[in-house]
Amino acid sequence: MVQAMSFLKSQGALDIYACVTHSIFSGPAVARLLEAPVKEIVATNSVSLPPEKLFHKLTRLSIAPLLAEVIRRIHLGISVGELFDE
């Protein structure tokens, strides 16, 4: 991901944003992302992160509303698949 960001920057990108689903950030990932030419990384909160893996470029979005809607639809017998067509 960092190599892709560096490539985009070298090609003239002004602002680079990244999106991830499960922000594991193993090994040196946080240090690399802090040095990367990325303005913001948006991730879900599907994985619990310790404080040392939270950093200023990271924005975490709650998946609670989505999970609640899926549970509601299952309970009422409404299609979950249609949720993603809306």
The first five atom37 places (N, CA, C, CB, O) and aatype in JSON, in Angstrom:
{
  "aatype": [12, 19, 5, 0, 12, 15, 13, 10, 11, 15, 5, 7, 0, 10, 3, 9, 18, 0, 4, 19, 16, 8, 15, 9, 13, 15, 7, 14, 0, 19, 0, 1, 10, 10, 6, 0, 14, 19, 11, 6, 9, 19, 0, 16, 2, 15, 19, 15, 10, 14, 14, 6, 11, 10, 13, 8, 11, 10, 16, 1, 10, 15, 9, 0, 14, 10, 10, 0, 6, 19, 9, 1, 1, 9, 8, 10, 7, 9, 15, 19, 7, 6, 10, 13, 3, 6],
  "atom_mask": [
    [1, 1, 1, 1, 1],
    [1, 1, 1, 1, 1],
    [1, 1, 1, 1, 1],
    [1, 1, 1, 1, 1],
    [1, 1, 1, 1, 1],
    [1, 1, 1, 1, 1],
    [1, 1, 1, 1, 1],
    [1, 1, 1, 1, 1],
    [1, 1, 1, 1, 1],
    [1, 1, 1, 1, 1],
    [1, 1, 1, 1, 1],
    [1, 1, 1, 0, 1],
    [1, 1, 1, 1, 1],
    [1, 1, 1, 1, 1],
    [1, 1, 1, 1, 1],
    [1, 1, 1, 1, 1],
    [1, 1, 1, 1, 1],
    [1, 1, 1, 1, 1],
    [1, 1, 1, 1, 1],
    [1, 1, 1, 1, 1],
    [1, 1, 1, 1, 1],
    [1, 1, 1, 1, 1],
    [1, 1, 1, 1, 1],
    [1, 1, 1, 1, 1],
    [1, 1, 1, 1, 1],
    [1, 1, 1, 1, 1],
    [1, 1, 1, 0, 1],
    [1, 1, 1, 1, 1],
    [1, 1, 1, 1, 1],
    [1, 1, 1, 1, 1],
    [1, 1, 1, 1, 1],
    [1, 1, 1, 1, 1],
    [1, 1, 1, 1, 1],
    [1, 1, 1, 1, 1],
    [1, 1, 1, 1, 1],
    [1, 1, 1, 1, 1],
    [1, 1, 1, 1, 1],
    [1, 1, 1, 1, 1],
    [1, 1, 1, 1, 1],
    [1, 1, 1, 1, 1],
    [1, 1, 1, 1, 1],
    [1, 1, 1, 1, 1],
    [1, 1, 1, 1, 1],
    [1, 1, 1, 1, 1],
    [1, 1, 1, 1, 1],
    [1, 1, 1, 1, 1],
    [1, 1, 1, 1, 1],
    [1, 1, 1, 1, 1],
    [1, 1, 1, 1, 1],
    [1, 1, 1, 1, 1],
    [1, 1, 1, 1, 1],
    [1, 1, 1, 1, 1],
    [1, 1, 1, 1, 1],
    [1, 1, 1, 1, 1],
    [1, 1, 1, 1, 1],
    [1, 1, 1, 1, 1],
    [1, 1, 1, 1, 1],
    [1, 1, 1, 1, 1],
    [1, 1, 1, 1, 1],
    [1, 1, 1, 1, 1],
    [1, 1, 1, 1, 1],
    [1, 1, 1, 1, 1],
    [1, 1, 1, 1, 1],
    [1, 1, 1, 1, 1],
    [1, 1, 1, 1, 1],
    [1, 1, 1, 1, 1],
    [1, 1, 1, 1, 1],
    [1, 1, 1, 1, 1],
    [1, 1, 1, 1, 1],
    [1, 1, 1, 1, 1],
    [1, 1, 1, 1, 1],
    [1, 1, 1, 1, 1],
    [1, 1, 1, 1, 1],
    [1, 1, 1, 1, 1],
    [1, 1, 1, 1, 1],
    [1, 1, 1, 1, 1],
    [1, 1, 1, 0, 1],
    [1, 1, 1, 1, 1],
    [1, 1, 1, 1, 1],
    [1, 1, 1, 1, 1],
    [1, 1, 1, 0, 1],
    [1, 1, 1, 1, 1],
    [1, 1, 1, 1, 1],
    [1, 1, 1, 1, 1],
    [1, 1, 1, 1, 1],
    [1, 1, 1, 1, 1]
  ],
  "atom_positions": [
    [[0.82, -1.18, 0.0], [0.0, 0.0, 0.0], [0.87, 1.25, 0.0], [-0.94, -0.01, 1.2], [0.59, 2.22, -0.71]],
    [[1.93, 1.23, 0.79], [2.81, 2.39, 0.86], [3.49, 2.6, -0.5], [3.87, 2.2, 1.97], [3.67, 3.75, -0.91]],
    [[3.88, 1.54, -1.17], [4.49, 1.68, -2.5], [3.49, 2.29, -3.48], [4.98, 0.31, -3.03], [3.86, 3.13, -4.3]],
    [[2.23, 1.89, -3.41], [1.21, 2.46, -4.28], [1.03, 3.95, -3.99], [-0.14, 1.72, -4.1], [0.88, 4.75, -4.91]],
    [[1.06, 4.31, -2.72], [0.93, 5.72, -2.35], [2.11, 6.53, -2.89], [0.85, 5.87, -0.81], [1.93, 7.63, -3.42]],
    [[3.3, 5.98, -2.75], [4.5, 6.67, -3.25], [4.45, 6.83, -4.76], [5.78, 5.9, -2.85], [4.84, 7.87, -5.29]],
    [[3.97, 5.8, -5.46], [3.83, 5.89, -6.91], [2.84, 6.99, -7.29], [3.37, 4.55, -7.48], [3.12, 7.81, -8.17]],
    [[1.69, 7.0, -6.62], [0.69, 8.03, -6.92], [1.26, 9.43, -6.7], [-0.56, 7.84, -6.03], [1.04, 10.34, -7.51]],
    [[2.0, 9.61, -5.62], [2.62, 10.9, -5.32], [3.62, 11.27, -6.42], [3.32, 10.88, -3.94], [3.68, 12.42, -6.85]],
    [[4.41, 10.28, -6.87], [5.4, 10.56, -7.91], [4.75, 10.92, -9.24], [6.3, 9.36, -8.1], [5.38, 11.56, -10.09]],
    [[3.51, 10.53, -9.42], [2.77, 10.83, -10.65], [1.95, 12.11, -10.53], [1.86, 9.68, -11.0], [1.19, 12.45, -11.44]],
    [[2.1, 12.81, -9.42], [1.47, 14.12, -9.28], [0.23, 14.18, -8.42], [0.0, 0.0, 0.0], [-0.42, 15.23, -8.35]],
    [[-0.12, 13.09, -7.75], [-1.31, 13.14, -6.88], [-1.07, 14.16, -5.77], [-1.62, 11.73, -6.27], [0.0, 14.2, -5.17]],
    [[-2.08, 14.98, -5.52], [-1.96, 16.0, -4.48], [-2.36, 15.44, -3.11], [-2.83, 17.21, -4.82], [-1.64, 15.61, -2.13]],
    [[-3.5, 14.78, -3.05], [-3.98, 14.19, -1.81], [-4.27, 12.72, -2.04], [-5.25, 14.92, -1.3], [-4.93, 12.35, -3.01]],
    [[-3.77, 11.9, -1.15], [-3.95, 10.45, -1.27], [-4.71, 9.96, -0.04], [-2.58, 9.72, -1.42], [-4.34, 10.27, 1.1]],
    [[-5.75, 9.2, -0.29], [-6.56, 8.61, 0.77], [-6.56, 7.1, 0.59], [-8.02, 9.18, 0.76], [-6.5, 6.6, -0.53]],
    [[-6.62, 6.37, 1.69], [-6.68, 4.92, 1.63], [-7.84, 4.44, 2.5], [-5.34, 4.27, 2.08], [-8.18, 5.05, 3.51]],
    [[-8.43, 3.34, 2.08], [-9.51, 2.72, 2.85], [-9.17, 1.27, 3.11], [-10.87, 2.85, 2.11], [-8.73, 0.55, 2.21]],
    [[-9.38, 0.83, 4.32], [-9.16, -0.56, 4.69], [-10.33, -1.05, 5.52], [-7.83, -0.74, 5.46], [-10.99, -0.26, 6.2]],
    [[-10.58, -2.35, 5.45], [-11.68, -2.91, 6.23], [-11.23, -3.27, 7.64], [-12.24, -4.15, 5.53], [-11.75, -2.74, 8.62]],
    [[-10.26, -4.16, 7.73], [-9.79, -4.63, 9.04], [-8.38, -4.09, 9.26], [-9.81, -6.2, 9.12], [-7.42, -4.55, 8.64]],
    [[-8.26, -3.13, 10.12], [-6.98, -2.43, 10.33], [-6.1, -3.19, 11.32], [-7.22, -1.0, 10.83], [-5.99, -2.81, 12.48]],
    [[-5.48, -4.26, 10.84], [-4.61, -5.07, 11.7], [-3.31, -4.31, 12.01], [-4.29, -6.42, 11.02], [-2.87, -4.28, 13.16]],
    [[-2.7, -3.7, 11.0], [-1.46, -2.93, 11.14], [-0.38, -3.74, 11.86], [-1.72, -1.62, 11.9], [0.11, -3.34, 12.91]],
    [[-0.02, -4.87, 11.29], [0.99, -5.74, 11.9], [2.4, -5.22, 11.62], [0.85, -7.17, 11.39], [2.63, -4.44, 10.7]],
    [[3.33, -5.68, 12.44], [4.74, -5.33, 12.27], [4.95, -3.83, 12.22], [0.0, 0.0, 0.0], [4.42, -3.09, 13.05]],
    [[5.74, -3.36, 11.24], [6.06, -1.93, 11.15], [5.03, -1.11, 10.36], [7.42, -1.77, 10.51], [5.34, -0.01, 9.9]],
    [[3.84, -1.62, 10.22], [2.83, -0.94, 9.37], [2.55, 0.49, 9.82], [1.53, -1.73, 9.38], [2.5, 1.39, 8.98]],
    [[2.37, 0.71, 11.1], [2.04, 2.07, 11.58], [3.17, 3.03, 11.25], [1.78, 2.07, 13.11], [2.92, 4.13, 10.75]],
    [[4.41, 2.65, 11.52], [5.56, 3.52, 11.22], [5.63, 3.82, 9.73], [6.87, 2.88, 11.69], [5.89, 4.96, 9.34]],
    [[5.4, 2.81, 8.91], [5.44, 3.02, 7.45], [4.33, 3.94, 6.98], [5.34, 1.68, 6.71], [4.55, 4.81, 6.14]],
    [[3.14, 3.75, 7.54], [2.01, 4.59, 7.12], [2.19, 6.03, 7.6], [0.71, 4.03, 7.66], [1.77, 6.97, 6.92]],
    [[2.8, 6.21, 8.75], [3.06, 7.57, 9.23], [4.02, 8.32, 8.31], [3.63, 7.54, 10.64], [3.92, 9.54, 8.16]],
    [[4.95, 7.6, 7.7], [5.92, 8.2, 6.79], [5.4, 8.29, 5.35], [7.21, 7.42, 6.81], [5.98, 8.98, 4.52]],
    [[4.32, 7.58, 5.07], [3.79, 7.52, 3.7], [3.14, 8.85, 3.3], [2.76, 6.37, 3.57], [2.67, 9.6, 4.16]],
    [[3.11, 9.12, 2.0], [2.47, 10.36, 1.53], [0.96, 10.21, 1.43], [3.04, 10.75, 0.17], [0.38, 10.42, 0.37]],
    [[0.33, 9.86, 2.54], [-1.12, 9.68, 2.57], [-1.71, 10.72, 3.51], [-1.5, 8.23, 3.03], [-1.18, 10.99, 4.58]],
    [[-2.81, 11.3, 3.08], [-3.46, 12.32, 3.9], [-4.31, 11.68, 5.0], [-4.32, 13.24, 3.03], [-4.32, 12.15, 6.14]],
    [[-5.03, 10.61, 4.63], [-5.92, 9.98, 5.6], [-6.12, 8.51, 5.24], [-7.28, 10.71, 5.66], [-6.18, 8.15, 4.06]],
    [[-6.21, 7.68, 6.26], [-6.54, 6.27, 6.1], [-7.84, 6.05, 6.86], [-5.39, 5.33, 6.63], [-7.92, 6.3, 8.06]],
    [[-8.85, 5.58, 6.16], [-10.16, 5.33, 6.77], [-10.32, 3.83, 6.93], [-11.32, 5.95, 5.91], [-10.14, 3.07, 5.97]],
    [[-10.68, 3.4, 8.13], [-10.82, 1.98, 8.43], [-12.07, 1.76, 9.27], [-9.58, 1.45, 9.17], [-12.55, 2.66, 9.96]],
    [[-12.59, 0.55, 9.2], [-13.69, 0.2, 10.1], [-13.11, -0.13, 11.47], [-14.53, -1.01, 9.53], [-11.9, -0.34, 11.62]],
    [[-13.98, -0.18, 12.44], [-13.55, -0.55, 13.79], [-13.85, -2.03, 14.06], [-14.24, 0.33, 14.85], [-14.15, -2.41, 15.19]],
    [[-13.77, -2.84, 13.01], [-14.06, -4.27, 13.13], [-12.99, -5.02, 13.91], [-14.2, -4.88, 11.76], [-13.22, -6.14, 14.36]],
    [[-11.83, -4.41, 14.08], [-10.74, -5.0, 14.85], [-10.36, -4.02, 15.94], [-9.5, -5.33, 13.93], [-10.19, -2.83, 15.69]],
    [[-10.23, -4.52, 17.14], [-9.8, -3.68, 18.26], [-8.32, -3.35, 18.11], [-10.08, -4.38, 19.63], [-7.5, -4.24, 17.86]],
    [[-8.0, -2.09, 18.26], [-6.6, -1.66, 18.14], [-6.08, -1.15, 19.47], [-6.45, -0.58, 17.05], [-6.78, -0.4, 20.16]],
    [[-4.88, -1.53, 19.84], [-4.29, -0.96, 21.06], [-3.91, 0.5, 20.8], [-3.04, -1.78, 21.51], [-3.73, 0.9, 19.65]],
    [[-3.8, 1.29, 21.85], [-3.5, 2.73, 21.69], [-2.26, 3.02, 20.84], [-3.3, 3.36, 23.05], [-2.23, 4.03, 20.13]],
    [[-1.25, 2.16, 20.89], [-0.02, 2.44, 20.14], [-0.2, 2.26, 18.63], [1.09, 1.53, 20.62], [0.68, 2.64, 17.85]],
    [[-1.33, 1.7, 18.21], [-1.59, 1.56, 16.77], [-2.58, 2.61, 16.26], [-2.13, 0.16, 16.48], [-2.96, 2.58, 15.09]],
    [[-2.98, 3.52, 17.11], [-3.84, 4.63, 16.68], [-2.92, 5.8, 16.35], [-4.89, 5.02, 17.81], [-1.99, 6.11, 17.1]],
    [[-3.17, 6.46, 15.23], [-2.3, 7.56, 14.82], [-3.13, 8.63, 14.11], [-1.17, 7.05, 13.91], [-4.26, 8.38, 13.7]],
    [[-2.55, 9.81, 13.98], [-3.29, 10.98, 13.51], [-3.83, 10.87, 12.09], [-2.42, 12.18, 13.6], [-4.8, 11.56, 11.76]],
    [[-3.27, 10.05, 11.25], [-3.77, 9.9, 9.88], [-4.93, 8.91, 9.79], [-2.63, 9.46, 8.97], [-5.53, 8.76, 8.73]],
    [[-5.23, 8.23, 10.88], [-6.23, 7.17, 10.89], [-7.59, 7.68, 11.36], [-5.77, 6.01, 11.77], [-7.7, 8.29, 12.42]],
    [[-8.62, 7.42, 10.56], [-10.0, 7.69, 10.94], [-10.72, 6.34, 10.99], [-10.71, 8.68, 9.94], [-10.68, 5.58, 10.03]],
    [[-11.37, 6.07, 12.11], [-12.07, 4.78, 12.26], [-13.57, 5.02, 12.21], [-11.67, 4.08, 13.59], [-14.09, 5.93, 12.86]],
    [[-14.25, 4.2, 11.44], [-15.7, 4.28, 11.29], [-16.35, 3.07, 11.95], [-16.09, 4.38, 9.8], [-15.88, 1.94, 11.81]],
    [[-17.43, 3.32, 12.65], [-18.14, 2.24, 13.34], [-18.95, 1.41, 12.36], [-19.05, 2.81, 14.43], [-19.62, 1.94, 11.48]],
    [[-18.87, 0.1, 12.53], [-19.71, -0.8, 11.73], [-20.97, -1.19, 12.49], [-18.92, -2.06, 11.34], [-21.76, -1.99, 11.99]],
    [[-21.18, -0.63, 13.69], [-22.34, -0.97, 14.52], [-23.67, -0.75, 13.8], [-22.31, -0.16, 15.79], [-24.52, -1.63, 13.86]],
    [[-23.89, 0.39, 13.12], [-25.17, 0.57, 12.43], [-25.42, -0.49, 11.35], [-25.23, 1.94, 11.81], [-26.55, -0.95, 11.19]],
    [[-24.39, -0.86, 10.63], [-24.54, -1.89, 9.6], [-24.87, -3.24, 10.23], [-23.26, -2.0, 8.75], [-25.78, -3.94, 9.77]],
    [[-24.14, -3.61, 11.27], [-24.43, -4.88, 11.94], [-25.83, -4.89, 12.53], [-23.4, -5.14, 13.03], [-26.53, -5.91, 12.45]],
    [[-26.25, -3.79, 13.1], [-27.6, -3.7, 13.67], [-28.65, -3.9, 12.59], [-27.8, -2.35, 14.36], [-29.64, -4.6, 12.81]],
    [[-28.45, -3.3, 11.42], [-29.41, -3.45, 10.32], [-29.44, -4.87, 9.8], [-29.07, -2.48, 9.19], [-30.51, -5.39, 9.47]],
    [[-28.29, -5.52, 9.71], [-28.24, -6.91, 9.27], [-29.0, -7.79, 10.26], [-26.78, -7.4, 9.13], [-29.79, -8.65, 9.85]],
    [[-28.77, -7.6, 11.54], [-29.48, -8.38, 12.56], [-30.98, -8.13, 12.48], [-28.96, -8.03, 13.98], [-31.77, -9.08, 12.58]],
    [[-31.39, -6.88, 12.3], [-32.81, -6.54, 12.2], [-33.44, -7.26, 11.01], [-33.0, -5.01, 12.06], [-34.53, -7.82, 11.11]],
    [[-32.76, -7.22, 9.88], [-33.29, -7.86, 8.67], [-33.4, -9.37, 8.84], [-32.4, -7.53, 7.46], [-34.38, -9.98, 8.41]],
    [[-32.4, -9.97, 9.45], [-32.47, -11.42, 9.68], [-33.65, -11.74, 10.59], [-31.15, -11.94, 10.3], [-34.4, -12.68, 10.33]],
    [[-33.8, -10.98, 11.65], [-34.9, -11.2, 12.61], [-36.27, -11.07, 11.95], [-34.79, -10.21, 13.77], [-37.18, -11.82, 12.27]],
    [[-36.41, -10.12, 11.03], [-37.7, -9.87, 10.37], [-37.88, -10.67, 9.08], [-37.85, -8.39, 10.07], [-38.93, -10.6, 8.45]],
    [[-36.86, -11.41, 8.7], [-36.96, -12.2, 7.48], [-36.83, -11.37, 6.21], [0.0, 0.0, 0.0], [-37.34, -11.75, 5.16]],
    [[-36.17, -10.23, 6.32], [-35.95, -9.34, 5.17], [-34.59, -9.66, 4.56], [-36.04, -7.82, 5.59], [-33.65, -10.01, 5.28]],
    [[-34.49, -9.55, 3.25], [-33.24, -9.87, 2.56], [-32.09, -8.99, 3.06], [-33.42, -9.7, 1.05], [-32.21, -7.76, 3.11]],
    [[-31.0, -9.63, 3.41], [-29.78, -8.9, 3.77], [-29.08, -8.44, 2.5], [-28.83, -9.78, 4.63], [-28.52, -7.34, 2.47]],
    [[-29.11, -9.25, 1.46], [-28.48, -8.9, 0.19], [-28.99, -7.61, -0.4], [0.0, 0.0, 0.0], [-28.23, -6.83, -0.97]],
    [[-30.3, -7.38, -0.25], [-30.89, -6.14, -0.8], [-30.35, -4.9, -0.1], [-32.42, -6.19, -0.67], [-30.38, -3.8, -0.66]],
    [[-29.86, -5.07, 1.1], [-29.28, -3.94, 1.83], [-28.15, -3.3, 1.02], [-28.76, -4.4, 3.21], [-27.97, -2.09, 1.05]],
    [[-27.4, -4.13, 0.31], [-26.25, -3.64, -0.43], [-26.61, -3.17, -1.84], [-25.2, -4.71, -0.51], [-25.75, -2.67, -2.57]],
    [[-27.87, -3.33, -2.22], [-28.35, -2.82, -3.5], [-28.97, -1.44, -3.33], [-29.37, -3.8, -4.11], [-29.27, -0.76, -4.32]],
    [[-29.17, -1.02, -2.09], [-29.86, 0.25, -1.81], [-28.93, 1.43, -1.95], [-30.46, 0.24, -0.4], [-29.35, 2.57, -1.75]]
  ]
}
